[in-house]
């Protein structure tokens, strides 16, 4: 039997990842809108559904203020949806509304 000669392969040291400061964040969700709480700073909106895309990236002073804005946007969405449904029902009944452009 022949013995094979064992050679060591050169081992490169593992690259160290750039150290980033990890800040503990509390994630708060309200009506599918994601708010991040970082220490004593304001609450930035990091993600939201399509009806609330206007507030992504904005910061709010308190959780109550952020919730009030989210509730207002949701209410506007429901009102506009109801107005569209009302127009469809009126059209089906043969009634033409007076001011269609404003809705």
C-alpha positions as CSV (number, residue, x, y, z in Angstrom):
1,X,0.0,0.0,0.0
2,X,1.2,3.4,-0.8
3,X,0.6,6.2,1.5
4,X,-0.5,9.4,0.0
5,X,1.2,12.5,1.0
6,X,-1.1,14.8,2.9
7,X,-0.6,18.5,2.3
8,X,-2.3,21.3,4.1
9,X,-4.3,23.7,2.1
10,X,-3.9,27.3,2.9
11,X,-6.8,28.5,5.0
12,X,-7.8,32.1,4.5
13,X,-9.1,33.9,7.6
14,X,-12.8,34.6,7.6
15,X,-13.7,38.1,6.7
16,X,-15.2,40.1,9.6
17,X,-18.5,41.7,8.8
18,X,-18.6,45.4,9.3
19,X,-19.8,46.0,12.8
20,X,-23.0,47.9,12.9
21,X,-24.6,49.3,16.0
22,X,-27.6,47.2,16.8
23,X,-30.4,49.3,18.3
24,X,-33.2,47.5,19.9
25,X,-36.4,48.6,18.2
26,X,-39.9,47.9,19.2
27,X,-42.2,47.2,16.3
28,X,-45.8,48.4,16.7
29,X,-48.5,47.5,14.2
30,X,-51.8,49.3,13.9
31,X,-54.1,48.4,11.1
32,X,-51.3,46.8,9.1
33,X,-49.2,49.9,9.3
34,X,-45.8,49.3,10.9
35,X,-44.3,51.8,13.3
36,X,-40.9,51.5,14.9
37,X,-40.1,52.8,18.3
38,X,-36.5,53.7,18.9
39,X,-35.7,55.0,22.4
40,X,-37.1,58.5,23.0
41,X,-37.1,59.5,19.4
42,X,-40.2,59.9,17.2
43,X,-42.0,57.0,15.7
44,X,-41.2,56.5,12.0
45,X,-43.6,54.6,9.7
46,X,-41.6,51.9,8.0
47,X,-44.3,50.0,6.1
48,X,-47.9,50.4,5.2
49,X,-50.6,49.0,2.8
50,X,-51.4,50.8,-0.4
51,X,-54.1,53.1,1.2
52,X,-51.5,54.5,3.6
53,X,-48.4,54.8,1.4
54,X,-48.6,58.6,1.8
55,X,-47.3,58.3,5.4
56,X,-44.4,55.9,4.8
57,X,-41.2,57.5,6.0
58,X,-42.9,60.2,8.1
59,X,-42.2,60.5,11.8
60,X,-44.8,61.1,14.6
61,X,-44.2,62.5,18.0
62,X,-46.3,59.9,19.9
63,X,-48.2,56.7,19.3
64,X,-51.5,58.5,19.8
65,X,-50.8,61.0,17.0
66,X,-49.7,58.2,14.7
67,X,-52.8,56.2,15.4
68,X,-55.0,59.2,14.8
69,X,-53.5,59.7,11.4
70,X,-53.8,56.0,10.5
71,X,-57.5,56.1,11.6
72,X,-58.2,59.2,9.6
73,X,-56.7,57.6,6.4
74,X,-58.7,54.4,7.0
75,X,-61.9,56.5,7.4
76,X,-61.2,58.4,4.2
77,X,-60.7,55.1,2.4
78,X,-64.0,53.7,3.7
79,X,-65.9,56.9,2.9
80,X,-64.6,57.0,-0.7
81,X,-65.4,53.3,-1.2
82,X,-68.9,53.9,0.1
83,X,-69.4,56.8,-2.2
84,X,-68.4,54.7,-5.2
85,X,-70.8,51.9,-4.2
86,X,-73.6,54.5,-3.8
87,X,-73.0,55.8,-7.3
88,X,-73.1,52.2,-8.7
89,X,-76.4,51.6,-6.9
90,X,-77.9,54.9,-8.2
91,X,-76.8,54.1,-11.7
92,X,-78.4,50.6,-11.5
93,X,-81.6,52.2,-10.3
94,X,-81.5,54.7,-13.2
95,X,-80.9,57.8,-10.9
96,X,-78.3,60.3,-12.1
97,X,-76.6,62.1,-9.2
98,X,-76.3,65.9,-9.5
99,X,-72.6,66.3,-8.8
100,X,-70.7,63.2,-10.0
101,X,-67.3,64.9,-10.5
102,X,-66.8,65.8,-6.8
103,X,-67.1,62.2,-5.6
